[in-house]
Amino acid sequence: MAAEASKPIDSKVLWGGGRSPFSVSYGKLMMWFFLISDALTFGGFLGALGFARHKFEAVWPVTEQIFYHFPFVPHDIHLPLLYVALMTFILIVSSVTMVLAVEAGHRMDKKGVTKWLALTVVGGFIFLGSQAWEWSTFIHGSDHGVYKLNSGFTTELVTKDGDKTTADLGSGIVAEIQADESLLIKNGEFIGSTVTGEDAEAIKSTAEFVHGASLTRNEYGHQLYADFFFFITGFHGTHVLSGVILNLVILINVIKGVYHKRGHYEMVEKSGLYWHFVDLVWVFVFTFFYLV
């Protein structure tokens, strides 16, 4: 057997055409080409995110202080990134069920493919619903809104420890007016610090009031943070939606016995490549946008 494996392949067989050089079908090869090009697009988004975050580091929002909500839990309870972590776990589990669906297809197990592919579709729908809720919460913003400084503002800061220091709050800093007319700095290096009520009134009369987030406003800090959030998570969400639709169509064909009659479940495998790519990309998005 080893001697046969080491035997050179005739040049006519190698260069005669009519065979795949990598022993893969045309459909799977084209799927790989698409995934490579798509990976470059996501890489561009994440690279731009890293550049912007480095350039505006002083006023870049702290993600843990933004995504701390959880469905059916009062908003004053802080659970930093817990729901995003749950979304990530659900997507990873759906990747496992896709692996099991592909494996069942190799064994021509129609019931197994149906079961595991259906669970993959359910996991995709749960992720999409969770992302819609996350977007809704992000767009709605806090209960009070913030004041965004349009120009530099020099003031005396009082830290949580009671220390006082004079600092220049540059343009782009966002702050929330407290009930006692003090100012809570929401981002940058002055998190948790307060200023005097007199300075708070000065800010109220000159700063821009911002409530919620969109492509043109962002109460959480620098505008680019919101822009990258919508573009990166939205672009990924579009991929998840298309993957769910694709898996749903394939699931219907599996139930009808289309692939069983063909004698193979290669379409499930090709869809699985795409779904694993979507899961892998989210791991990078979760790491570089939410965690780092």
KETIVEX-935152 format. One record per residue (C-alpha): residue number from 1; residue in one letter; chain; x negated, y negated, z negated. Coordinates in steps of 0.1 Angstrom, whole numbers. Each point is the difference from the previous one (the first is absolute). Layout:
<site><k>NUM</k><r>a</r><c>A</c><X>X</X><Y>Y</Y><Z>Z</Z></site>
...
//
This chain:
<site><k>1</k><r>m</r><c>A</c><X>0</X><Y>0</Y><Z>0</Z></site>
<site><k>2</k><r>a</r><c>A</c><X>-29</X><Y>-24</Y><Z>-9</Z></site>
<site><k>3</k><r>a</r><c>A</c><X>-17</X><Y>9</Y><Z>33</Z></site>
<site><k>4</k><r>e</r><c>A</c><X>32</X><Y>-9</Y><Z>19</Z></site>
<site><k>5</k><r>a</r><c>A</c><X>3</X><Y>-34</Y><Z>-18</Z></site>
<site><k>6</k><r>s</r><c>A</c><X>-36</X><Y>-9</Y><Z>9</Z></site>
<site><k>7</k><r>k</r><c>A</c><X>3</X><Y>10</Y><Z>36</Z></site>
<site><k>8</k><r>p</r><c>A</c><X>-1</X><Y>-31</Y><Z>22</Z></site>
<site><k>9</k><r>i</r><c>A</c><X>32</X><Y>-10</Y><Z>19</Z></site>
<site><k>10</k><r>d</r><c>A</c><X>-2</X><Y>1</Y><Z>37</Z></site>
<site><k>11</k><r>s</r><c>A</c><X>-3</X><Y>-35</Y><Z>16</Z></site>
<site><k>12</k><r>k</r><c>A</c><X>29</X><Y>7</Y><Z>23</Z></site>
<site><k>13</k><r>v</r><c>A</c><X>22</X><Y>5</Y><Z>-31</Z></site>
<site><k>14</k><r>l</r><c>A</c><X>-14</X><Y>-31</Y><Z>-16</Z></site>
<site><k>15</k><r>w</r><c>A</c><X>3</X><Y>-23</Y><Z>30</Z></site>
<site><k>16</k><r>g</r><c>A</c><X>27</X><Y>16</Y><Z>21</Z></site>
<site><k>17</k><r>g</r><c>A</c><X>28</X><Y>-19</Y><Z>-16</Z></site>
<site><k>18</k><r>g</r><c>A</c><X>34</X><Y>14</Y><Z>-11</Z></site>
<site><k>19</k><r>r</r><c>A</c><X>-10</X><Y>4</Y><Z>-37</Z></site>
<site><k>20</k><r>s</r><c>A</c><X>-2</X><Y>-23</Y><Z>-30</Z></site>
<site><k>21</k><r>p</r><c>A</c><X>-36</X><Y>-7</Y><Z>-10</Z></site>
<site><k>22</k><r>f</r><c>A</c><X>11</X><Y>-2</Y><Z>-37</Z></site>
<site><k>23</k><r>s</r><c>A</c><X>25</X><Y>29</Y><Z>2</Z></site>
<site><k>24</k><r>v</r><c>A</c><X>29</X><Y>-24</Y><Z>-9</Z></site>
<site><k>25</k><r>s</r><c>A</c><X>31</X><Y>-8</Y><Z>20</Z></site>
<site><k>26</k><r>y</r><c>A</c><X>4</X><Y>-32</Y><Z>20</Z></site>
<site><k>27</k><r>g</r><c>A</c><X>27</X><Y>-13</Y><Z>-25</Z></site>
<site><k>28</k><r>k</r><c>A</c><X>-22</X><Y>5</Y><Z>-31</Z></site>
<site><k>29</k><r>l</r><c>A</c><X>-30</X><Y>-16</Y><Z>18</Z></site>
<site><k>30</k><r>m</r><c>A</c><X>20</X><Y>-31</Y><Z>9</Z></site>
<site><k>31</k><r>m</r><c>A</c><X>14</X><Y>-2</Y><Z>-36</Z></site>
<site><k>32</k><r>w</r><c>A</c><X>-36</X><Y>-2</Y><Z>-12</Z></site>
<site><k>33</k><r>f</r><c>A</c><X>-8</X><Y>-27</Y><Z>24</Z></site>
<site><k>34</k><r>f</r><c>A</c><X>30</X><Y>-20</Y><Z>-12</Z></site>
<site><k>35</k><r>l</r><c>A</c><X>-9</X><Y>5</Y><Z>-36</Z></site>
<site><k>36</k><r>i</r><c>A</c><X>-36</X><Y>-12</Y><Z>5</Z></site>
<site><k>37</k><r>s</r><c>A</c><X>12</X><Y>-32</Y><Z>17</Z></site>
<site><k>38</k><r>d</r><c>A</c><X>26</X><Y>-5</Y><Z>-27</Z></site>
<site><k>39</k><r>a</r><c>A</c><X>-27</X><Y>4</Y><Z>-27</Z></site>
<site><k>40</k><r>l</r><c>A</c><X>-19</X><Y>-28</Y><Z>16</Z></site>
<site><k>41</k><r>t</r><c>A</c><X>30</X><Y>-23</Y><Z>-3</Z></site>
<site><k>42</k><r>f</r><c>A</c><X>5</X><Y>8</Y><Z>-37</Z></site>
<site><k>43</k><r>g</r><c>A</c><X>-38</X><Y>-5</Y><Z>-5</Z></site>
<site><k>44</k><r>g</r><c>A</c><X>3</X><Y>-34</Y><Z>15</Z></site>
<site><k>45</k><r>f</r><c>A</c><X>28</X><Y>-9</Y><Z>-23</Z></site>
<site><k>46</k><r>l</r><c>A</c><X>-18</X><Y>12</Y><Z>-31</Z></site>
<site><k>47</k><r>g</r><c>A</c><X>-33</X><Y>-16</Y><Z>11</Z></site>
<site><k>48</k><r>a</r><c>A</c><X>18</X><Y>-34</Y><Z>4</Z></site>
<site><k>49</k><r>l</r><c>A</c><X>15</X><Y>5</Y><Z>-34</Z></site>
<site><k>50</k><r>g</r><c>A</c><X>-34</X><Y>6</Y><Z>-16</Z></site>
<site><k>51</k><r>f</r><c>A</c><X>-14</X><Y>-32</Y><Z>17</Z></site>
<site><k>52</k><r>a</r><c>A</c><X>29</X><Y>-21</Y><Z>-12</Z></site>
<site><k>53</k><r>r</r><c>A</c><X>-1</X><Y>13</Y><Z>-35</Z></site>
<site><k>54</k><r>h</r><c>A</c><X>-38</X><Y>-7</Y><Z>-2</Z></site>
<site><k>55</k><r>k</r><c>A</c><X>4</X><Y>-35</Y><Z>14</Z></site>
<site><k>56</k><r>f</r><c>A</c><X>29</X><Y>-10</Y><Z>-23</Z></site>
<site><k>57</k><r>e</r><c>A</c><X>-10</X><Y>20</Y><Z>-30</Z></site>
<site><k>58</k><r>a</r><c>A</c><X>5</X><Y>-28</Y><Z>-25</Z></site>
<site><k>59</k><r>v</r><c>A</c><X>37</X><Y>-3</Y><Z>9</Z></site>
<site><k>60</k><r>w</r><c>A</c><X>8</X><Y>35</Y><Z>11</Z></site>
<site><k>61</k><r>p</r><c>A</c><X>30</X><Y>15</Y><Z>-19</Z></site>
<site><k>62</k><r>v</r><c>A</c><X>-5</X><Y>29</Y><Z>-25</Z></site>
<site><k>63</k><r>t</r><c>A</c><X>20</X><Y>29</Y><Z>14</Z></site>
<site><k>64</k><r>e</r><c>A</c><X>7</X><Y>16</Y><Z>-33</Z></site>
<site><k>65</k><r>q</r><c>A</c><X>18</X><Y>-32</Y><Z>-11</Z></site>
<site><k>66</k><r>i</r><c>A</c><X>23</X><Y>1</Y><Z>31</Z></site>
<site><k>67</k><r>f</r><c>A</c><X>10</X><Y>37</Y><Z>5</Z></site>
<site><k>68</k><r>y</r><c>A</c><X>10</X><Y>9</Y><Z>-36</Z></site>
<site><k>69</k><r>h</r><c>A</c><X>37</X><Y>6</Y><Z>6</Z></site>
<site><k>70</k><r>f</r><c>A</c><X>18</X><Y>33</Y><Z>0</Z></site>
<site><k>71</k><r>p</r><c>A</c><X>36</X><Y>8</Y><Z>12</Z></site>
<site><k>72</k><r>f</r><c>A</c><X>27</X><Y>-1</Y><Z>-27</Z></site>
<site><k>73</k><r>v</r><c>A</c><X>-26</X><Y>-14</Y><Z>-25</Z></site>
<site><k>74</k><r>p</r><c>A</c><X>3</X><Y>-36</Y><Z>-13</Z></site>
<site><k>75</k><r>h</r><c>A</c><X>-24</X><Y>-23</Y><Z>18</Z></site>
<site><k>76</k><r>d</r><c>A</c><X>-15</X><Y>-12</Y><Z>-32</Z></site>
<site><k>77</k><r>i</r><c>A</c><X>-15</X><Y>34</Y><Z>-6</Z></site>
<site><k>78</k><r>h</r><c>A</c><X>-34</X><Y>2</Y><Z>17</Z></site>
<site><k>79</k><r>l</r><c>A</c><X>-10</X><Y>33</Y><Z>16</Z></site>
<site><k>80</k><r>p</r><c>A</c><X>-29</X><Y>-11</Y><Z>22</Z></site>
<site><k>81</k><r>l</r><c>A</c><X>-1</X><Y>19</Y><Z>34</Z></site>
<site><k>82</k><r>l</r><c>A</c><X>19</X><Y>30</Y><Z>-15</Z></site>
<site><k>83</k><r>y</r><c>A</c><X>27</X><Y>0</Y><Z>27</Z></site>
<site><k>84</k><r>v</r><c>A</c><X>-26</X><Y>-5</Y><Z>27</Z></site>
<site><k>85</k><r>a</r><c>A</c><X>-19</X><Y>30</Y><Z>-14</Z></site>
<site><k>86</k><r>l</r><c>A</c><X>32</X><Y>20</Y><Z>0</Z></site>
<site><k>87</k><r>m</r><c>A</c><X>6</X><Y>-9</Y><Z>37</Z></site>
<site><k>88</k><r>t</r><c>A</c><X>-35</X><Y>11</Y><Z>8</Z></site>
<site><k>89</k><r>f</r><c>A</c><X>6</X><Y>34</Y><Z>-18</Z></site>
<site><k>90</k><r>i</r><c>A</c><X>32</X><Y>6</Y><Z>19</Z></site>
<site><k>91</k><r>l</r><c>A</c><X>-17</X><Y>-7</Y><Z>34</Z></site>
<site><k>92</k><r>i</r><c>A</c><X>-29</X><Y>24</Y><Z>-9</Z></site>
<site><k>93</k><r>v</r><c>A</c><X>25</X><Y>27</Y><Z>-10</Z></site>
<site><k>94</k><r>s</r><c>A</c><X>18</X><Y>-5</Y><Z>33</Z></site>
<site><k>95</k><r>s</r><c>A</c><X>-34</X><Y>7</Y><Z>17</Z></site>
<site><k>96</k><r>v</r><c>A</c><X>-2</X><Y>33</Y><Z>-19</Z></site>
<site><k>97</k><r>t</r><c>A</c><X>34</X><Y>10</Y><Z>11</Z></site>
<site><k>98</k><r>m</r><c>A</c><X>-10</X><Y>-8</Y><Z>36</Z></site>
<site><k>99</k><r>v</r><c>A</c><X>-30</X><Y>23</Y><Z>-3</Z></site>
<site><k>100</k><r>l</r><c>A</c><X>23</X><Y>28</Y><Z>-12</Z></site>
<site><k>101</k><r>a</r><c>A</c><X>24</X><Y>-7</Y><Z>29</Z></site>
<site><k>102</k><r>v</r><c>A</c><X>-30</X><Y>3</Y><Z>25</Z></site>
<site><k>103</k><r>e</r><c>A</c><X>-11</X><Y>32</Y><Z>-17</Z></site>
<site><k>104</k><r>a</r><c>A</c><X>34</X><Y>15</Y><Z>2</Z></site>
<site><k>105</k><r>g</r><c>A</c><X>1</X><Y>-9</Y><Z>37</Z></site>
<site><k>106</k><r>h</r><c>A</c><X>-32</X><Y>20</Y><Z>6</Z></site>
<site><k>107</k><r>r</r><c>A</c><X>18</X><Y>30</Y><Z>-15</Z></site>
<site><k>108</k><r>m</r><c>A</c><X>31</X><Y>-7</Y><Z>21</Z></site>
<site><k>109</k><r>d</r><c>A</c><X>20</X><Y>-4</Y><Z>-32</Z></site>
<site><k>110</k><r>k</r><c>A</c><X>29</X><Y>-21</Y><Z>11</Z></site>
<site><k>111</k><r>k</r><c>A</c><X>16</X><Y>-2</Y><Z>-35</Z></site>
<site><k>112</k><r>g</r><c>A</c><X>-33</X><Y>-10</Y><Z>-15</Z></site>
<site><k>113</k><r>v</r><c>A</c><X>-5</X><Y>-28</Y><Z>26</Z></site>
<site><k>114</k><r>t</r><c>A</c><X>35</X><Y>-12</Y><Z>-5</Z></site>
<site><k>115</k><r>k</r><c>A</c><X>-3</X><Y>-2</Y><Z>-38</Z></site>
<site><k>116</k><r>w</r><c>A</c><X>-34</X><Y>-17</Y><Z>-2</Z></site>
<site><k>117</k><r>l</r><c>A</c><X>6</X><Y>-24</Y><Z>29</Z></site>
<site><k>118</k><r>a</r><c>A</c><X>33</X><Y>-10</Y><Z>-16</Z></site>
<site><k>119</k><r>l</r><c>A</c><X>-18</X><Y>-8</Y><Z>-33</Z></site>
<site><k>120</k><r>t</r><c>A</c><X>-25</X><Y>-20</Y><Z>20</Z></site>
<site><k>121</k><r>v</r><c>A</c><X>28</X><Y>-21</Y><Z>15</Z></site>
<site><k>122</k><r>v</r><c>A</c><X>15</X><Y>-5</Y><Z>-35</Z></site>
<site><k>123</k><r>g</r><c>A</c><X>-33</X><Y>-12</Y><Z>-13</Z></site>
<site><k>124</k><r>g</r><c>A</c><X>-4</X><Y>-24</Y><Z>28</Z></site>
<site><k>125</k><r>f</r><c>A</c><X>35</X><Y>-15</Y><Z>-6</Z></site>
<site><k>126</k><r>i</r><c>A</c><X>-8</X><Y>-4</Y><Z>-37</Z></site>
<site><k>127</k><r>f</r><c>A</c><X>-32</X><Y>-18</Y><Z>8</Z></site>
<site><k>128</k><r>l</r><c>A</c><X>17</X><Y>-23</Y><Z>24</Z></site>
<site><k>129</k><r>g</r><c>A</c><X>28</X><Y>-8</Y><Z>-25</Z></site>
<site><k>130</k><r>s</r><c>A</c><X>-26</X><Y>-7</Y><Z>-26</Z></site>
<site><k>131</k><r>q</r><c>A</c><X>-19</X><Y>-23</Y><Z>23</Z></site>
<site><k>132</k><r>a</r><c>A</c><X>32</X><Y>-19</Y><Z>8</Z></site>
<site><k>133</k><r>w</r><c>A</c><X>6</X><Y>-5</Y><Z>-37</Z></site>
<site><k>134</k><r>e</r><c>A</c><X>-36</X><Y>-12</Y><Z>-5</Z></site>
<site><k>135</k><r>w</r><c>A</c><X>4</X><Y>-25</Y><Z>29</Z></site>
<site><k>136</k><r>s</r><c>A</c><X>33</X><Y>-12</Y><Z>-15</Z></site>
<site><k>137</k><r>t</r><c>A</c><X>-16</X><Y>-6</Y><Z>-34</Z></site>
<site><k>138</k><r>f</r><c>A</c><X>-31</X><Y>-17</Y><Z>15</Z></site>
<site><k>139</k><r>i</r><c>A</c><X>21</X><Y>-23</Y><Z>21</Z></site>
<site><k>140</k><r>h</r><c>A</c><X>24</X><Y>-9</Y><Z>-28</Z></site>
<site><k>141</k><r>g</r><c>A</c><X>-29</X><Y>-10</Y><Z>-23</Z></site>
<site><k>142</k><r>s</r><c>A</c><X>1</X><Y>-8</Y><Z>-37</Z></site>
<site><k>143</k><r>d</r><c>A</c><X>29</X><Y>-14</Y><Z>-19</Z></site>
<site><k>144</k><r>h</r><c>A</c><X>-16</X><Y>-35</Y><Z>-4</Z></site>
<site><k>145</k><r>g</r><c>A</c><X>-21</X><Y>-7</Y><Z>31</Z></site>
<site><k>146</k><r>v</r><c>A</c><X>-34</X><Y>-18</Y><Z>-1</Z></site>
<site><k>147</k><r>y</r><c>A</c><X>-17</X><Y>-33</Y><Z>8</Z></site>
<site><k>148</k><r>k</r><c>A</c><X>-27</X><Y>2</Y><Z>27</Z></site>
<site><k>149</k><r>l</r><c>A</c><X>-26</X><Y>-27</Y><Z>-3</Z></site>
<site><k>150</k><r>n</r><c>A</c><X>-6</X><Y>-18</Y><Z>33</Z></site>
<site><k>151</k><r>s</r><c>A</c><X>-32</X><Y>-16</Y><Z>-11</Z></site>
<site><k>152</k><r>g</r><c>A</c><X>-26</X><Y>2</Y><Z>-27</Z></site>
<site><k>153</k><r>f</r><c>A</c><X>12</X><Y>-6</Y><Z>-36</Z></site>
<site><k>154</k><r>t</r><c>A</c><X>-23</X><Y>-5</Y><Z>-29</Z></site>
<site><k>155</k><r>t</r><c>A</c><X>13</X><Y>9</Y><Z>-34</Z></site>
<site><k>156</k><r>e</r><c>A</c><X>-9</X><Y>13</Y><Z>-34</Z></site>
<site><k>157</k><r>l</r><c>A</c><X>8</X><Y>38</Y><Z>-2</Z></site>
<site><k>158</k><r>v</r><c>A</c><X>9</X><Y>17</Y><Z>-32</Z></site>
<site><k>159</k><r>t</r><c>A</c><X>-8</X><Y>38</Y><Z>2</Z></site>
<site><k>160</k><r>k</r><c>A</c><X>18</X><Y>28</Y><Z>-19</Z></site>
<site><k>161</k><r>d</r><c>A</c><X>-28</X><Y>-1</Y><Z>-26</Z></site>
<site><k>162</k><r>g</r><c>A</c><X>6</X><Y>-37</Y><Z>-6</Z></site>
<site><k>163</k><r>d</r><c>A</c><X>-32</X><Y>-12</Y><Z>17</Z></site>
<site><k>164</k><r>k</r><c>A</c><X>2</X><Y>-32</Y><Z>20</Z></site>
<site><k>165</k><r>t</r><c>A</c><X>-18</X><Y>-7</Y><Z>32</Z></site>
<site><k>166</k><r>t</r><c>A</c><X>3</X><Y>-26</Y><Z>28</Z></site>
<site><k>167</k><r>a</r><c>A</c><X>4</X><Y>15</Y><Z>34</Z></site>
<site><k>168</k><r>d</r><c>A</c><X>9</X><Y>-10</Y><Z>35</Z></site>
<site><k>169</k><r>l</r><c>A</c><X>30</X><Y>20</Y><Z>13</Z></site>
<site><k>170</k><r>g</r><c>A</c><X>-5</X><Y>0</Y><Z>37</Z></site>
<site><k>171</k><r>s</r><c>A</c><X>26</X><Y>0</Y><Z>28</Z></site>
<site><k>172</k><r>g</r><c>A</c><X>19</X><Y>33</Y><Z>3</Z></site>
<site><k>173</k><r>i</r><c>A</c><X>2</X><Y>7</Y><Z>-37</Z></site>
<site><k>174</k><r>v</r><c>A</c><X>35</X><Y>9</Y><Z>-11</Z></site>
<site><k>175</k><r>a</r><c>A</c><X>14</X><Y>-5</Y><Z>-35</Z></site>
<site><k>176</k><r>e</r><c>A</c><X>32</X><Y>5</Y><Z>-19</Z></site>
<site><k>177</k><r>i</r><c>A</c><X>16</X><Y>-26</Y><Z>-22</Z></site>
<site><k>178</k><r>q</r><c>A</c><X>8</X><Y>15</Y><Z>-34</Z></site>
<site><k>179</k><r>a</r><c>A</c><X>29</X><Y>-8</Y><Z>-22</Z></site>
<site><k>180</k><r>d</r><c>A</c><X>-22</X><Y>-22</Y><Z>-23</Z></site>
<site><k>181</k><r>e</r><c>A</c><X>-11</X><Y>-20</Y><Z>31</Z></site>
<site><k>182</k><r>s</r><c>A</c><X>-34</X><Y>16</Y><Z>0</Z></site>
<site><k>183</k><r>l</r><c>A</c><X>-15</X><Y>15</Y><Z>31</Z></site>
<site><k>184</k><r>l</r><c>A</c><X>-9</X><Y>36</Y><Z>5</Z></site>
<site><k>185</k><r>i</r><c>A</c><X>-26</X><Y>5</Y><Z>27</Z></site>
<site><k>186</k><r>k</r><c>A</c><X>11</X><Y>30</Y><Z>20</Z></site>
<site><k>187</k><r>n</r><c>A</c><X>-30</X><Y>9</Y><Z>21</Z></site>
<site><k>188</k><r>g</r><c>A</c><X>-37</X><Y>-6</Y><Z>4</Z></site>
<site><k>189</k><r>e</r><c>A</c><X>-24</X><Y>-2</Y><Z>-29</Z></site>
<site><k>190</k><r>f</r><c>A</c><X>24</X><Y>-19</Y><Z>-23</Z></site>
<site><k>191</k><r>i</r><c>A</c><X>25</X><Y>29</Y><Z>-5</Z></site>
<site><k>192</k><r>g</r><c>A</c><X>19</X><Y>-4</Y><Z>-33</Z></site>
<site><k>193</k><r>s</r><c>A</c><X>-13</X><Y>-35</Y><Z>-7</Z></site>
<site><k>194</k><r>t</r><c>A</c><X>22</X><Y>-30</Y><Z>-8</Z></site>
<site><k>195</k><r>v</r><c>A</c><X>-2</X><Y>-38</Y><Z>4</Z></site>
<site><k>196</k><r>t</r><c>A</c><X>16</X><Y>-28</Y><Z>-19</Z></site>
<site><k>197</k><r>g</r><c>A</c><X>36</X><Y>-10</Y><Z>6</Z></site>
<site><k>198</k><r>e</r><c>A</c><X>-11</X><Y>-34</Y><Z>13</Z></site>
<site><k>199</k><r>d</r><c>A</c><X>-21</X><Y>17</Y><Z>28</Z></site>
<site><k>200</k><r>a</r><c>A</c><X>29</X><Y>24</Y><Z>7</Z></site>
<site><k>201</k><r>e</r><c>A</c><X>23</X><Y>-30</Y><Z>7</Z></site>
<site><k>202</k><r>a</r><c>A</c><X>-27</X><Y>-15</Y><Z>23</Z></site>
<site><k>203</k><r>i</r><c>A</c><X>-1</X><Y>33</Y><Z>19</Z></site>
<site><k>204</k><r>k</r><c>A</c><X>38</X><Y>2</Y><Z>2</Z></site>
<site><k>205</k><r>s</r><c>A</c><X>1</X><Y>-34</Y><Z>17</Z></site>
<site><k>206</k><r>t</r><c>A</c><X>-27</X><Y>7</Y><Z>26</Z></site>
<site><k>207</k><r>a</r><c>A</c><X>-2</X><Y>37</Y><Z>6</Z></site>
<site><k>208</k><r>e</r><c>A</c><X>22</X><Y>21</Y><Z>24</Z></site>
<site><k>209</k><r>f</r><c>A</c><X>26</X><Y>22</Y><Z>-17</Z></site>
<site><k>210</k><r>v</r><c>A</c><X>0</X><Y>35</Y><Z>15</Z></site>
<site><k>211</k><r>h</r><c>A</c><X>24</X><Y>28</Y><Z>-7</Z></site>
<site><k>212</k><r>g</r><c>A</c><X>-4</X><Y>35</Y><Z>15</Z></site>
<site><k>213</k><r>a</r><c>A</c><X>-22</X><Y>10</Y><Z>29</Z></site>
<site><k>214</k><r>s</r><c>A</c><X>2</X><Y>1</Y><Z>38</Z></site>
<site><k>215</k><r>l</r><c>A</c><X>-24</X><Y>-6</Y><Z>30</Z></site>
<site><k>216</k><r>t</r><c>A</c><X>1</X><Y>-38</Y><Z>-8</Z></site>
<site><k>217</k><r>r</r><c>A</c><X>1</X><Y>-1</Y><Z>-38</Z></site>
<site><k>218</k><r>n</r><c>A</c><X>-14</X><Y>21</Y><Z>-29</Z></site>
<site><k>219</k><r>e</r><c>A</c><X>6</X><Y>-7</Y><Z>-36</Z></site>
<site><k>220</k><r>y</r><c>A</c><X>-26</X><Y>27</Y><Z>-10</Z></site>
<site><k>221</k><r>g</r><c>A</c><X>-30</X><Y>-20</Y><Z>13</Z></site>
<site><k>222</k><r>h</r><c>A</c><X>-17</X><Y>-5</Y><Z>33</Z></site>
<site><k>223</k><r>q</r><c>A</c><X>22</X><Y>2</Y><Z>30</Z></site>
<site><k>224</k><r>l</r><c>A</c><X>-22</X><Y>26</Y><Z>18</Z></site>
<site><k>225</k><r>y</r><c>A</c><X>7</X><Y>25</Y><Z>-28</Z></site>
<site><k>226</k><r>a</r><c>A</c><X>37</X><Y>1</Y><Z>9</Z></site>
<site><k>227</k><r>d</r><c>A</c><X>-8</X><Y>0</Y><Z>37</Z></site>
<site><k>228</k><r>f</r><c>A</c><X>-23</X><Y>30</Y><Z>-3</Z></site>
<site><k>229</k><r>f</r><c>A</c><X>25</X><Y>17</Y><Z>-22</Z></site>
<site><k>230</k><r>f</r><c>A</c><X>28</X><Y>-3</Y><Z>26</Z></site>
<site><k>231</k><r>f</r><c>A</c><X>-22</X><Y>9</Y><Z>30</Z></site>
<site><k>232</k><r>i</r><c>A</c><X>-19</X><Y>29</Y><Z>-15</Z></site>
<site><k>233</k><r>t</r><c>A</c><X>27</X><Y>17</Y><Z>-20</Z></site>
<site><k>234</k><r>g</r><c>A</c><X>26</X><Y>-9</Y><Z>28</Z></site>
<site><k>235</k><r>f</r><c>A</c><X>-23</X><Y>15</Y><Z>27</Z></site>
<site><k>236</k><r>h</r><c>A</c><X>-4</X><Y>31</Y><Z>-21</Z></site>
<site><k>237</k><r>g</r><c>A</c><X>37</X><Y>2</Y><Z>-8</Z></site>
<site><k>238</k><r>t</r><c>A</c><X>7</X><Y>-1</Y><Z>37</Z></site>
<site><k>239</k><r>h</r><c>A</c><X>-22</X><Y>30</Y><Z>5</Z></site>
<site><k>240</k><r>v</r><c>A</c><X>18</X><Y>18</Y><Z>-28</Z></site>
<site><k>241</k><r>l</r><c>A</c><X>34</X><Y>-8</Y><Z>15</Z></site>
<site><k>242</k><r>s</r><c>A</c><X>-11</X><Y>13</Y><Z>35</Z></site>
<site><k>243</k><r>g</r><c>A</c><X>-15</X><Y>31</Y><Z>-17</Z></site>
<site><k>244</k><r>v</r><c>A</c><X>33</X><Y>7</Y><Z>-19</Z></site>
<site><k>245</k><r>i</r><c>A</c><X>20</X><Y>-4</Y><Z>33</Z></site>
<site><k>246</k><r>l</r><c>A</c><X>-24</X><Y>23</Y><Z>18</Z></site>
<site><k>247</k><r>n</r><c>A</c><X>1</X><Y>26</Y><Z>-27</Z></site>
<site><k>248</k><r>l</r><c>A</c><X>38</X><Y>-2</Y><Z>-1</Z></site>
<site><k>249</k><r>v</r><c>A</c><X>3</X><Y>6</Y><Z>37</Z></site>
<site><k>250</k><r>i</r><c>A</c><X>-24</X><Y>29</Y><Z>-2</Z></site>
<site><k>251</k><r>l</r><c>A</c><X>19</X><Y>14</Y><Z>-30</Z></site>
<site><k>252</k><r>i</r><c>A</c><X>32</X><Y>0</Y><Z>21</Z></site>
<site><k>253</k><r>n</r><c>A</c><X>-18</X><Y>19</Y><Z>27</Z></site>
<site><k>254</k><r>v</r><c>A</c><X>-14</X><Y>25</Y><Z>-25</Z></site>
<site><k>255</k><r>i</r><c>A</c><X>35</X><Y>6</Y><Z>-13</Z></site>
<site><k>256</k><r>k</r><c>A</c><X>13</X><Y>5</Y><Z>36</Z></site>
<site><k>257</k><r>g</r><c>A</c><X>-28</X><Y>25</Y><Z>6</Z></site>
<site><k>258</k><r>v</r><c>A</c><X>-16</X><Y>-20</Y><Z>28</Z></site>
<site><k>259</k><r>y</r><c>A</c><X>-36</X><Y>7</Y><Z>-11</Z></site>
<site><k>260</k><r>h</r><c>A</c><X>7</X><Y>36</Y><Z>-10</Z></site>
<site><k>261</k><r>k</r><c>A</c><X>11</X><Y>7</Y><Z>36</Z></site>
<site><k>262</k><r>r</r><c>A</c><X>-32</X><Y>-16</Y><Z>13</Z></site>
<site><k>263</k><r>g</r><c>A</c><X>-20</X><Y>24</Y><Z>-21</Z></site>
<site><k>264</k><r>h</r><c>A</c><X>-19</X><Y>-26</Y><Z>-20</Z></site>
<site><k>265</k><r>y</r><c>A</c><X>5</X><Y>-30</Y><Z>-23</Z></site>
<site><k>266</k><r>e</r><c>A</c><X>-28</X><Y>-22</Y><Z>14</Z></site>
<site><k>267</k><r>m</r><c>A</c><X>23</X><Y>-31</Y><Z>-1</Z></site>
<site><k>268</k><r>v</r><c>A</c><X>2</X><Y>3</Y><Z>-38</Z></site>
<site><k>269</k><r>e</r><c>A</c><X>-38</X><Y>1</Y><Z>-1</Z></site>
<site><k>270</k><r>k</r><c>A</c><X>-3</X><Y>-31</Y><Z>22</Z></site>
<site><k>271</k><r>s</r><c>A</c><X>25</X><Y>-18</Y><Z>-22</Z></site>
<site><k>272</k><r>g</r><c>A</c><X>-20</X><Y>12</Y><Z>-30</Z></site>
<site><k>273</k><r>l</r><c>A</c><X>-32</X><Y>-17</Y><Z>13</Z></site>
<site><k>274</k><r>y</r><c>A</c><X>19</X><Y>-33</Y><Z>2</Z></site>
<site><k>275</k><r>w</r><c>A</c><X>15</X><Y>4</Y><Z>-35</Z></site>
<site><k>276</k><r>h</r><c>A</c><X>-33</X><Y>9</Y><Z>-16</Z></site>
<site><k>277</k><r>f</r><c>A</c><X>-15</X><Y>-32</Y><Z>16</Z></site>
<site><k>278</k><r>v</r><c>A</c><X>28</X><Y>-21</Y><Z>-14</Z></site>
<site><k>279</k><r>d</r><c>A</c><X>-6</X><Y>14</Y><Z>-35</Z></site>
<site><k>280</k><r>l</r><c>A</c><X>-38</X><Y>-5</Y><Z>3</Z></site>
<site><k>281</k><r>v</r><c>A</c><X>5</X><Y>-36</Y><Z>11</Z></site>
<site><k>282</k><r>w</r><c>A</c><X>22</X><Y>-7</Y><Z>-30</Z></site>
<site><k>283</k><r>v</r><c>A</c><X>-27</X><Y>13</Y><Z>-23</Z></site>
<site><k>284</k><r>f</r><c>A</c><X>-24</X><Y>-27</Y><Z>14</Z></site>
<site><k>285</k><r>v</r><c>A</c><X>27</X><Y>-26</Y><Z>-2</Z></site>
<site><k>286</k><r>f</r><c>A</c><X>8</X><Y>9</Y><Z>-36</Z></site>
<site><k>287</k><r>t</r><c>A</c><X>-37</X><Y>-1</Y><Z>-9</Z></site>
<site><k>288</k><r>f</r><c>A</c><X>-11</X><Y>-32</Y><Z>17</Z></site>
<site><k>289</k><r>f</r><c>A</c><X>32</X><Y>-21</Y><Z>-3</Z></site>
<site><k>290</k><r>y</r><c>A</c><X>14</X><Y>11</Y><Z>-34</Z></site>
<site><k>291</k><r>l</r><c>A</c><X>-30</X><Y>14</Y><Z>-20</Z></site>
<site><k>292</k><r>v</r><c>A</c><X>-32</X><Y>-18</Y><Z>11</Z></site>
//
